[in-house]
Amino acid sequence: MKVLSKCYMALVFLILYAPILVVILFSFNRSGSLSQFTGFTLHWYKELFRDGFALDALKNSLILAVSSSLVATVLGTLAAFCIYRAKNKYYRKTMESITNIPMMNPDIVTGVSMMLLFVGVAGILHFSNALGFWTMLLAHVTFNLPYVILSVLPKFRQMDKSLSEAALDLGCTPTGTFFKVELPAVLPGIISGLMMSFTLSLDDFVISHFVSSPDFKTLPLYIYNQTAHEVKFSMYALCTLMIVVILALLISVNLFGSSDERRRKKAERGVAR
């Protein structure tokens, strides 16, 4: 059984990562062909950085990802704090369920519904350009919020309530207690939510496809438009860079979460002694 389980896991990983490995490998292919690998080269990476449209799309993606992740992190942290402090358990459970809807909803349903909403509001307000950067920002903040809340809310629950009570007893205001005691305690969850939001926003395609405009194209949309024609090998280089960045962010999130868990367990052992 152990051999079969290892073979099964190897097959699963092969199916998952073989396409990614092919993209990375052929981004360094000198011949610019998928049929044979003739040698290692950085030519396609140089071509990528000469492509003004690709660089504009990269700039748009970074602006959108940074903006949406920061807004979602602030709103998600405040939402998690409000859910944590809610005294009515039915209200608390209801709010937790509602905040999970954008995460469980299919992307295509979310994208179409947001597009109809934005176009309808623009029609009522007589705006000529319904879609653009701001609609994409609102859409990205919406689907990032549940992930931030899921990252921050458990940290609030793990926090020692006696610390907040002690700060209040010593004369600290509720606002001061939040910024001086509670916020530092949940900071690892905030950082994890921020990185997750940035990653999700950077590589989102489906929702962005429905709420974007020709004037503001992100990197995934630019790559999709390239696949409608003959795909340039600089796109393989572009995909490789995106894979590396996203992988680095995910590893950072996992390492940060693991180190925080070790520190928490060490502190608990110290208290127990």
C-alpha positions as protocol buffer text, in pm:
chain_id: "A"
residue {
  index: 1
  type: MET
  ca { x: 0 y: 0 z: 0 }
}
residue {
  index: 2
  type: LYS
  ca { x: 285 y: 241 z: 76 }
}
residue {
  index: 3
  type: VAL
  ca { x: 427 y: 194 z: -274 }
}
residue {
  index: 4
  type: LEU
  ca { x: 86 y: 249 z: -433 }
}
residue {
  index: 5
  type: SER
  ca { x: 23 y: 561 z: -225 }
}
residue {
  index: 6
  type: LYS
  ca { x: 362 y: 705 z: -322 }
}
residue {
  index: 7
  type: CYS
  ca { x: 298 y: 629 z: -689 }
}
residue {
  index: 8
  type: TYR
  ca { x: -43 y: 791 z: -663 }
}
residue {
  index: 9
  type: MET
  ca { x: 100 y: 1106 z: -501 }
}
residue {
  index: 10
  type: ALA
  ca { x: 375 y: 1121 z: -763 }
}
residue {
  index: 11
  type: LEU
  ca { x: 111 y: 1101 z: -1039 }
}
residue {
  index: 12
  type: VAL
  ca { x: -94 y: 1377 z: -877 }
}
residue {
  index: 13
  type: PHE
  ca { x: 209 y: 1605 z: -847 }
}
residue {
  index: 14
  type: LEU
  ca { x: 309 y: 1527 z: -1206 }
}
residue {
  index: 15
  type: ILE
  ca { x: -35 y: 1627 z: -1335 }
}
residue {
  index: 16
  type: LEU
  ca { x: -34 y: 1944 z: -1125 }
}
residue {
  index: 17
  type: TYR
  ca { x: 317 y: 2068 z: -1194 }
}
residue {
  index: 18
  type: ALA
  ca { x: 413 y: 1928 z: -1535 }
}
residue {
  index: 19
  type: PRO
  ca { x: 251 y: 2221 z: -1725 }
}
residue {
  index: 20
  type: ILE
  ca { x: 429 y: 2470 z: -1500 }
}
residue {
  index: 21
  type: LEU
  ca { x: 764 y: 2297 z: -1551 }
}
residue {
  index: 22
  type: VAL
  ca { x: 711 y: 2298 z: -1929 }
}
residue {
  index: 23
  type: VAL
  ca { x: 644 y: 2673 z: -1925 }
}
residue {
  index: 24
  type: ILE
  ca { x: 957 y: 2739 z: -1717 }
}
residue {
  index: 25
  type: LEU
  ca { x: 1176 y: 2510 z: -1928 }
}
residue {
  index: 26
  type: PHE
  ca { x: 1077 y: 2651 z: -2267 }
}
residue {
  index: 27
  type: SER
  ca { x: 1105 y: 3011 z: -2147 }
}
residue {
  index: 28
  type: PHE
  ca { x: 1482 y: 2946 z: -2169 }
}
residue {
  index: 29
  type: ASN
  ca { x: 1468 y: 2765 z: -2507 }
}
residue {
  index: 30
  type: ARG
  ca { x: 1698 y: 2924 z: -2763 }
}
residue {
  index: 31
  type: SER
  ca { x: 1512 y: 2797 z: -3071 }
}
residue {
  index: 32
  type: GLY
  ca { x: 1171 y: 2938 z: -2979 }
}
residue {
  index: 33
  type: SER
  ca { x: 1009 y: 2603 z: -3051 }
}
residue {
  index: 34
  type: LEU
  ca { x: 802 y: 2365 z: -2842 }
}
residue {
  index: 35
  type: SER
  ca { x: 918 y: 2060 z: -3037 }
}
residue {
  index: 36
  type: GLN
  ca { x: 1282 y: 2066 z: -2928 }
}
residue {
  index: 37
  type: PHE
  ca { x: 1508 y: 2229 z: -2672 }
}
residue {
  index: 38
  type: THR
  ca { x: 1820 y: 2357 z: -2847 }
}
residue {
  index: 39
  type: GLY
  ca { x: 1993 y: 2545 z: -2568 }
}
residue {
  index: 40
  type: PHE
  ca { x: 1971 y: 2777 z: -2273 }
}
residue {
  index: 41
  type: THR
  ca { x: 1914 y: 3149 z: -2336 }
}
residue {
  index: 42
  type: LEU
  ca { x: 1778 y: 3461 z: -2168 }
}
residue {
  index: 43
  type: HIS
  ca { x: 1675 y: 3611 z: -2502 }
}
residue {
  index: 44
  type: TRP
  ca { x: 1301 y: 3583 z: -2434 }
}
residue {
  index: 45
  type: TYR
  ca { x: 1336 y: 3761 z: -2102 }
}
residue {
  index: 46
  type: LYS
  ca { x: 1515 y: 4044 z: -2281 }
}
residue {
  index: 47
  type: GLU
  ca { x: 1235 y: 4054 z: -2539 }
}
residue {
  index: 48
  type: LEU
  ca { x: 981 y: 4069 z: -2259 }
}
residue {
  index: 49
  type: PHE
  ca { x: 1138 y: 4379 z: -2106 }
}
residue {
  index: 50
  type: ARG
  ca { x: 1142 y: 4543 z: -2450 }
}
residue {
  index: 51
  type: ASP
  ca { x: 765 y: 4488 z: -2482 }
}
residue {
  index: 52
  type: GLY
  ca { x: 603 y: 4814 z: -2378 }
}
residue {
  index: 53
  type: PHE
  ca { x: 249 y: 4670 z: -2369 }
}
residue {
  index: 54
  type: ALA
  ca { x: 358 y: 4387 z: -2139 }
}
residue {
  index: 55
  type: LEU
  ca { x: 532 y: 4631 z: -1904 }
}
residue {
  index: 56
  type: ASP
  ca { x: 222 y: 4854 z: -1895 }
}
residue {
  index: 57
  type: ALA
  ca { x: 9 y: 4549 z: -1809 }
}
residue {
  index: 58
  type: LEU
  ca { x: 259 y: 4455 z: -1537 }
}
residue {
  index: 59
  type: LYS
  ca { x: 244 y: 4807 z: -1394 }
}
residue {
  index: 60
  type: ASN
  ca { x: -137 y: 4798 z: -1396 }
}
residue {
  index: 61
  type: SER
  ca { x: -139 y: 4459 z: -1223 }
}
residue {
  index: 62
  type: LEU
  ca { x: 99 y: 4576 z: -951 }
}
residue {
  index: 63
  type: ILE
  ca { x: -97 y: 4898 z: -890 }
}
residue {
  index: 64
  type: LEU
  ca { x: -424 y: 4706 z: -870 }
}
residue {
  index: 65
  type: ALA
  ca { x: -283 y: 4426 z: -653 }
}
residue {
  index: 66
  type: VAL
  ca { x: -119 y: 4664 z: -404 }
}
residue {
  index: 67
  type: SER
  ca { x: -421 y: 4894 z: -383 }
}
residue {
  index: 68
  type: SER
  ca { x: -682 y: 4619 z: -350 }
}
residue {
  index: 69
  type: SER
  ca { x: -478 y: 4417 z: -99 }
}
residue {
  index: 70
  type: LEU
  ca { x: -420 y: 4721 z: 125 }
}
residue {
  index: 71
  type: VAL
  ca { x: -786 y: 4826 z: 119 }
}
residue {
  index: 72
  type: ALA
  ca { x: -906 y: 4467 z: 171 }
}
residue {
  index: 73
  type: THR
  ca { x: -661 y: 4420 z: 460 }
}
residue {
  index: 74
  type: VAL
  ca { x: -779 y: 4731 z: 643 }
}
residue {
  index: 75
  type: LEU
  ca { x: -1149 y: 4654 z: 589 }
}
residue {
  index: 76
  type: GLY
  ca { x: -1104 y: 4283 z: 659 }
}
residue {
  index: 77
  type: THR
  ca { x: -916 y: 4347 z: 985 }
}
residue {
  index: 78
  type: LEU
  ca { x: -1187 y: 4584 z: 1107 }
}
residue {
  index: 79
  type: ALA
  ca { x: -1457 y: 4335 z: 1001 }
}
residue {
  index: 80
  type: ALA
  ca { x: -1280 y: 4051 z: 1184 }
}
residue {
  index: 81
  type: PHE
  ca { x: -1254 y: 4270 z: 1495 }
}
residue {
  index: 82
  type: CYS
  ca { x: -1625 y: 4353 z: 1482 }
}
residue {
  index: 83
  type: ILE
  ca { x: -1718 y: 3986 z: 1437 }
}
residue {
  index: 84
  type: TYR
  ca { x: -1490 y: 3889 z: 1724 }
}
residue {
  index: 85
  type: ARG
  ca { x: -1642 y: 4152 z: 1956 }
}
residue {
  index: 86
  type: ALA
  ca { x: -2004 y: 4072 z: 1861 }
}
residue {
  index: 87
  type: LYS
  ca { x: -2192 y: 3953 z: 2170 }
}
residue {
  index: 88
  type: ASN
  ca { x: -2486 y: 3789 z: 1990 }
}
residue {
  index: 89
  type: LYS
  ca { x: -2367 y: 3448 z: 1870 }
}
residue {
  index: 90
  type: TYR
  ca { x: -2641 y: 3426 z: 1603 }
}
residue {
  index: 91
  type: TYR
  ca { x: -2537 y: 3762 z: 1461 }
}
residue {
  index: 92
  type: ARG
  ca { x: -2173 y: 3652 z: 1472 }
}
residue {
  index: 93
  type: LYS
  ca { x: -2242 y: 3324 z: 1289 }
}
residue {
  index: 94
  type: THR
  ca { x: -2456 y: 3506 z: 1032 }
}
residue {
  index: 95
  type: MET
  ca { x: -2182 y: 3759 z: 959 }
}
residue {
  index: 96
  type: GLU
  ca { x: -1922 y: 3484 z: 925 }
}
residue {
  index: 97
  type: SER
  ca { x: -2144 y: 3303 z: 673 }
}
residue {
  index: 98
  type: ILE
  ca { x: -2214 y: 3620 z: 475 }
}
residue {
  index: 99
  type: THR
  ca { x: -1846 y: 3713 z: 449 }
}
residue {
  index: 100
  type: ASN
  ca { x: -1770 y: 3367 z: 306 }
}
residue {
  index: 101
  type: ILE
  ca { x: -2016 y: 3403 z: 16 }
}
residue {
  index: 102
  type: PRO
  ca { x: -1772 y: 3581 z: -224 }
}
residue {
  index: 103
  type: MET
  ca { x: -1516 y: 3308 z: -159 }
}
residue {
  index: 104
  type: MET
  ca { x: -1757 y: 3020 z: -224 }
}
residue {
  index: 105
  type: ASN
  ca { x: -1930 y: 3184 z: -519 }
}
residue {
  index: 106
  type: PRO
  ca { x: -1805 y: 3076 z: -866 }
}
residue {
  index: 107
  type: ASP
  ca { x: -1578 y: 3341 z: -1016 }
}
residue {
  index: 108
  type: ILE
  ca { x: -1782 y: 3368 z: -1333 }
}
residue {
  index: 109
  type: VAL
  ca { x: -2101 y: 3436 z: -1133 }
}
residue {
  index: 110
  type: THR
  ca { x: -1923 y: 3701 z: -927 }
}
residue {
  index: 111
  type: GLY
  ca { x: -1774 y: 3860 z: -1239 }
}
residue {
  index: 112
  type: VAL
  ca { x: -2102 y: 3874 z: -1433 }
}
residue {
  index: 113
  type: SER
  ca { x: -2302 y: 4004 z: -1134 }
}
residue {
  index: 114
  type: MET
  ca { x: -2047 y: 4277 z: -1066 }
}
residue {
  index: 115
  type: MET
  ca { x: -2038 y: 4378 z: -1431 }
}
residue {
  index: 116
  type: LEU
  ca { x: -2420 y: 4410 z: -1437 }
}
residue {
  index: 117
  type: LEU
  ca { x: -2410 y: 4608 z: -1112 }
}
residue {
  index: 118
  type: PHE
  ca { x: -2146 y: 4852 z: -1234 }
}
residue {
  index: 119
  type: VAL
  ca { x: -2311 y: 4899 z: -1574 }
}
residue {
  index: 120
  type: GLY
  ca { x: -2651 y: 4951 z: -1409 }
}
residue {
  index: 121
  type: VAL
  ca { x: -2518 y: 5210 z: -1164 }
}
residue {
  index: 122
  type: ALA
  ca { x: -2330 y: 5388 z: -1445 }
}
residue {
  index: 123
  type: GLY
  ca { x: -2651 y: 5400 z: -1648 }
}
residue {
  index: 124
  type: ILE
  ca { x: -2844 y: 5552 z: -1359 }
}
residue {
  index: 125
  type: LEU
  ca { x: -2572 y: 5811 z: -1298 }
}
residue {
  index: 126
  type: HIS
  ca { x: -2529 y: 5872 z: -1674 }
}
residue {
  index: 127
  type: PHE
  ca { x: -2160 y: 5779 z: -1678 }
}
residue {
  index: 128
  type: SER
  ca { x: -2021 y: 5707 z: -2024 }
}
residue {
  index: 129
  type: ASN
  ca { x: -1737 y: 5481 z: -1907 }
}
residue {
  index: 130
  type: ALA
  ca { x: -1885 y: 5223 z: -1674 }
}
residue {
  index: 131
  type: LEU
  ca { x: -1582 y: 4997 z: -1635 }
}
residue {
  index: 132
  type: GLY
  ca { x: -1219 y: 5071 z: -1559 }
}
residue {
  index: 133
  type: PHE
  ca { x: -967 y: 5081 z: -1279 }
}
residue {
  index: 134
  type: TRP
  ca { x: -1215 y: 5169 z: -1005 }
}
residue {
  index: 135
  type: THR
  ca { x: -1456 y: 4890 z: -1092 }
}
residue {
  index: 136
  type: MET
  ca { x: -1167 y: 4642 z: -1096 }
}
residue {
  index: 137
  type: LEU
  ca { x: -1048 y: 4776 z: -760 }
}
residue {
  index: 138
  type: LEU
  ca { x: -1394 y: 4728 z: -605 }
}
residue {
  index: 139
  type: ALA
  ca { x: -1421 y: 4378 z: -749 }
}
residue {
  index: 140
  type: HIS
  ca { x: -1076 y: 4274 z: -624 }
}
residue {
  index: 141
  type: VAL
  ca { x: -1141 y: 4416 z: -277 }
}
residue {
  index: 142
  type: THR
  ca { x: -1469 y: 4221 z: -266 }
}
residue {
  index: 143
  type: PHE
  ca { x: -1319 y: 3879 z: -337 }
}
residue {
  index: 144
  type: ASN
  ca { x: -1012 y: 3948 z: -120 }
}
residue {
  index: 145
  type: LEU
  ca { x: -1209 y: 4040 z: 192 }
}
residue {
  index: 146
  type: PRO
  ca { x: -1311 y: 3685 z: 297 }
}
residue {
  index: 147
  type: TYR
  ca { x: -949 y: 3567 z: 283 }
}
residue {
  index: 148
  type: VAL
  ca { x: -833 y: 3853 z: 504 }
}
residue {
  index: 149
  type: ILE
  ca { x: -1112 y: 3787 z: 754 }
}
residue {
  index: 150
  type: LEU
  ca { x: -1028 y: 3416 z: 760 }
}
residue {
  index: 151
  type: SER
  ca { x: -664 y: 3501 z: 828 }
}
residue {
  index: 152
  type: VAL
  ca { x: -724 y: 3761 z: 1100 }
}
residue {
  index: 153
  type: LEU
  ca { x: -1028 y: 3626 z: 1288 }
}
residue {
  index: 154
  type: PRO
  ca { x: -851 y: 3313 z: 1425 }
}
residue {
  index: 155
  type: LYS
  ca { x: -572 y: 3537 z: 1558 }
}
residue {
  index: 156
  type: PHE
  ca { x: -827 y: 3742 z: 1752 }
}
residue {
  index: 157
  type: ARG
  ca { x: -966 y: 3421 z: 1898 }
}
residue {
  index: 158
  type: GLN
  ca { x: -618 y: 3298 z: 1995 }
}
residue {
  index: 159
  type: MET
  ca { x: -540 y: 3626 z: 2170 }
}
residue {
  index: 160
  type: ASP
  ca { x: -531 y: 3630 z: 2548 }
}
residue {
  index: 161
  type: LYS
  ca { x: -831 y: 3842 z: 2654 }
}
residue {
  index: 162
  type: SER
  ca { x: -669 y: 3923 z: 2985 }
}
residue {
  index: 163
  type: LEU
  ca { x: -414 y: 4144 z: 2804 }
}
residue {
  index: 164
  type: SER
  ca { x: -688 y: 4375 z: 2675 }
}
residue {
  index: 165
  type: GLU
  ca { x: -861 y: 4378 z: 3012 }
}
residue {
  index: 166
  type: ALA
  ca { x: -534 y: 4461 z: 3187 }
}
residue {
  index: 167
  type: ALA
  ca { x: -469 y: 4749 z: 2948 }
}
residue {
  index: 168
  type: LEU
  ca { x: -817 y: 4890 z: 3014 }
}
residue {
  index: 169
  type: ASP
  ca { x: -772 y: 4852 z: 3390 }
}
residue {
  index: 170
  type: LEU
  ca { x: -444 y: 5045 z: 3368 }
}
residue {
  index: 171
  type: GLY
  ca { x: -620 y: 5340 z: 3207 }
}
residue {
  index: 172
  type: CYS
  ca { x: -576 y: 5272 z: 2837 }
}
residue {
  index: 173
  type: THR
  ca { x: -867 y: 5378 z: 2616 }
}
residue {
  index: 174
  type: PRO
  ca { x: -1046 y: 5118 z: 2398 }
}
residue {
  index: 175
  type: THR
  ca { x: -887 y: 5273 z: 2089 }
}
residue {
  index: 176
  type: GLY
  ca { x: -544 y: 5270 z: 2249 }
}
residue {
  index: 177
  type: THR
  ca { x: -595 y: 4909 z: 2359 }
}
residue {
  index: 178
  type: PHE
  ca { x: -677 y: 4810 z: 2002 }
}
residue {
  index: 179
  type: PHE
  ca { x: -366 y: 4971 z: 1854 }
}
residue {
  index: 180
  type: LYS
  ca { x: -122 y: 4889 z: 2135 }
}
residue {
  index: 181
  type: VAL
  ca { x: -235 y: 4542 z: 2243 }
}
residue {
  index: 182
  type: GLU
  ca { x: -479 y: 4375 z: 2006 }
}
residue {
  index: 183
  type: LEU
  ca { x: -338 y: 4489 z: 1672 }
}
residue {
  index: 184
  type: PRO
  ca { x: 19 y: 4367 z: 1746 }
}
residue {
  index: 185
  type: ALA
  ca { x: -125 y: 4033 z: 1863 }
}
residue {
  index: 186
  type: VAL
  ca { x: -305 y: 3971 z: 1532 }
}
residue {
  index: 187
  type: LEU
  ca { x: -30 y: 4120 z: 1312 }
}
residue {
  index: 188
  type: PRO
  ca { x: 81 y: 3779 z: 1174 }
}
residue {
  index: 189
  type: GLY
  ca { x: -273 y: 3715 z: 1050 }
}
residue {
  index: 190
  type: ILE
  ca { x: -289 y: 4062 z: 897 }
}
residue {
  index: 191
  type: ILE
  ca { x: 36 y: 4007 z: 708 }
}
residue {
  index: 192
  type: SER
  ca { x: -80 y: 3664 z: 590 }
}
residue {
  index: 193
  type: GLY
  ca { x: -408 y: 3814 z: 467 }
}
residue {
  index: 194
  type: LEU
  ca { x: -223 y: 4097 z: 294 }
}
residue {
  index: 195
  type: MET
  ca { x: 9 y: 3858 z: 108 }
}
residue {
  index: 196
  type: MET
  ca { x: -278 y: 3627 z: 15 }
}
residue {
  index: 197
  type: SER
  ca { x: -482 y: 3922 z: -116 }
}
residue {
  index: 198
  type: PHE
  ca { x: -190 y: 4048 z: -321 }
}
residue {
  index: 199
  type: THR
  ca { x: -137 y: 3702 z: -473 }
}
residue {
  index: 200
  type: LEU
  ca { x: -505 y: 3651 z: -556 }
}
residue {
  index: 201
  type: SER
  ca { x: -535 y: 3996 z: -710 }
}
residue {
  index: 202
  type: LEU
  ca { x: -216 y: 3961 z: -912 }
}
residue {
  index: 203
  type: ASP
  ca { x: -323 y: 3644 z: -1094 }
}
residue {
  index: 204
  type: ASP
  ca { x: -701 y: 3695 z: -1116 }
}
residue {
  index: 205
  type: PHE
  ca { x: -843 y: 3664 z: -1466 }
}
residue {
  index: 206
  type: VAL
  ca { x: -1211 y: 3563 z: -1464 }
}
residue {
  index: 207
  type: ILE
  ca { x: -1354 y: 3846 z: -1254 }
}
residue {
  index: 208
  type: SER
  ca { x: -1112 y: 4100 z: -1405 }
}
residue {
  index: 209
  type: HIS
  ca { x: -1224 y: 3995 z: -1754 }
}
residue {
  index: 210
  type: PHE
  ca { x: -1582 y: 4105 z: -1685 }
}
residue {
  index: 211
  type: VAL
  ca { x: -1513 y: 4433 z: -1503 }
}
residue {
  index: 212
  type: SER
  ca { x: -1216 y: 4563 z: -1704 }
}
residue {
  index: 213
  type: SER
  ca { x: -1199 y: 4817 z: -1985 }
}
residue {
  index: 214
  type: PRO
  ca { x: -972 y: 4846 z: -2290 }
}
residue {
  index: 215
  type: ASP
  ca { x: -796 y: 5137 z: -2120 }
}
residue {
  index: 216
  type: PHE
  ca { x: -684 y: 4931 z: -1819 }
}
residue {
  index: 217
  type: LYS
  ca { x: -554 y: 4579 z: -1885 }
}
residue {
  index: 218
  type: THR
  ca { x: -383 y: 4363 z: -1625 }
}
residue {
  index: 219
  type: LEU
  ca { x: -116 y: 4103 z: -1689 }
}
residue {
  index: 220
  type: PRO
  ca { x: -348 y: 3799 z: -1694 }
}
residue {
  index: 221
  type: LEU
  ca { x: -574 y: 3976 z: -1944 }
}
residue {
  index: 222
  type: TYR
  ca { x: -275 y: 4068 z: -2159 }
}
residue {
  index: 223
  type: ILE
  ca { x: -154 y: 3706 z: -2159 }
}
residue {
  index: 224
  type: TYR
  ca { x: -501 y: 3584 z: -2254 }
}
residue {
  index: 225
  type: ASN
  ca { x: -516 y: 3827 z: -2545 }
}
residue {
  index: 226
  type: GLN
  ca { x: -179 y: 3696 z: -2664 }
}
residue {
  index: 227
  type: THR
  ca { x: -308 y: 3338 z: -2669 }
}
residue {
  index: 228
  type: ALA
  ca { x: -571 y: 3440 z: -2926 }
}
residue {
  index: 229
  type: HIS
  ca { x: -284 y: 3480 z: -3175 }
}
residue {
  index: 230
  type: GLU
  ca { x: 52 y: 3311 z: -3209 }
}
residue {
  index: 231
  type: VAL
  ca { x: 194 y: 3302 z: -2859 }
}
residue {
  index: 232
  type: LYS
  ca { x: 528 y: 3478 z: -2830 }
}
residue {
  index: 233
  type: PHE
  ca { x: 792 y: 3302 z: -2628 }
}
residue {
  index: 234
  type: SER
  ca { x: 833 y: 3615 z: -2421 }
}
residue {
  index: 235
  type: MET
  ca { x: 494 y: 3517 z: -2274 }
}
residue {
  index: 236
  type: TYR
  ca { x: 654 y: 3200 z: -2140 }
}
residue {
  index: 237
  type: ALA
  ca { x: 912 y: 3420 z: -1971 }
}
residue {
  index: 238
  type: LEU
  ca { x: 635 y: 3641 z: -1834 }
}
residue {
  index: 239
  type: CYS
  ca { x: 445 y: 3341 z: -1695 }
}
residue {
  index: 240
  type: THR
  ca { x: 766 y: 3210 z: -1538 }
}
residue {
  index: 241
  type: LEU
  ca { x: 823 y: 3539 z: -1357 }
}
residue {
  index: 242
  type: MET
  ca { x: 465 y: 3538 z: -1230 }
}
residue {
  index: 243
  type: ILE
  ca { x: 504 y: 3180 z: -1106 }
}
residue {
  index: 244
  type: VAL
  ca { x: 824 y: 3271 z: -921 }
}
residue {
  index: 245
  type: VAL
  ca { x: 670 y: 3579 z: -757 }
}
residue {
  index: 246
  type: ILE
  ca { x: 353 y: 3399 z: -648 }
}
residue {
  index: 247
  type: LEU
  ca { x: 550 y: 3098 z: -524 }
}
residue {
  index: 248
  type: ALA
  ca { x: 778 y: 3324 z: -322 }
}
residue {
  index: 249
  type: LEU
  ca { x: 479 y: 3500 z: -163 }
}
residue {
  index: 250
  type: LEU
  ca { x: 308 y: 3171 z: -75 }
}
residue {
  index: 251
  type: ILE
  ca { x: 627 y: 3033 z: 79 }
}
residue {
  index: 252
  type: SER
  ca { x: 666 y: 3356 z: 278 }
}
residue {
  index: 253
  type: VAL
  ca { x: 308 y: 3328 z: 407 }
}
residue {
  index: 254
  type: ASN
  ca { x: 359 y: 2965 z: 512 }
}
residue {
  index: 255
  type: LEU
  ca { x: 695 y: 3032 z: 677 }
}
residue {
  index: 256
  type: PHE
  ca { x: 561 y: 3335 z: 860 }
}
residue {
  index: 257
  type: GLY
  ca { x: 258 y: 3139 z: 980 }
}
residue {
  index: 258
  type: SER
  ca { x: 476 y: 2847 z: 1094 }
}
residue {
  index: 259
  type: SER
  ca { x: 717 y: 3071 z: 1284 }
}
residue {
  index: 260
  type: ASP
  ca { x: 427 y: 3252 z: 1450 }
}
residue {
  index: 261
  type: GLU
  ca { x: 275 y: 2918 z: 1555 }
}
residue {
  index: 262
  type: ARG
  ca { x: 608 y: 2807 z: 1705 }
}
residue {
  index: 263
  type: ARG
  ca { x: 639 y: 3134 z: 1898 }
}
residue {
  index: 264
  type: ARG
  ca { x: 284 y: 3098 z: 2029 }
}
residue {
  index: 265
  type: LYS
  ca { x: 342 y: 2740 z: 2147 }
}
residue {
  index: 266
  type: LYS
  ca { x: 671 y: 2841 z: 2311 }
}
residue {
  index: 267
  type: ALA
  ca { x: 497 y: 3125 z: 2493 }
}
residue {
  index: 268
  type: GLU
  ca { x: 222 y: 2886 z: 2607 }
}
residue {
  index: 269
  type: ARG
  ca { x: 480 y: 2642 z: 2742 }
}
residue {
  index: 270
  type: GLY
  ca { x: 652 y: 2928 z: 2926 }
}
residue {
  index: 271
  type: VAL
  ca { x: 324 y: 3034 z: 3087 }
}
residue {
  index: 272
  type: ALA
  ca { x: 246 y: 2674 z: 3184 }
}
residue {
  index: 273
  type: ARG
  ca { x: 580 y: 2646 z: 3366 }
}
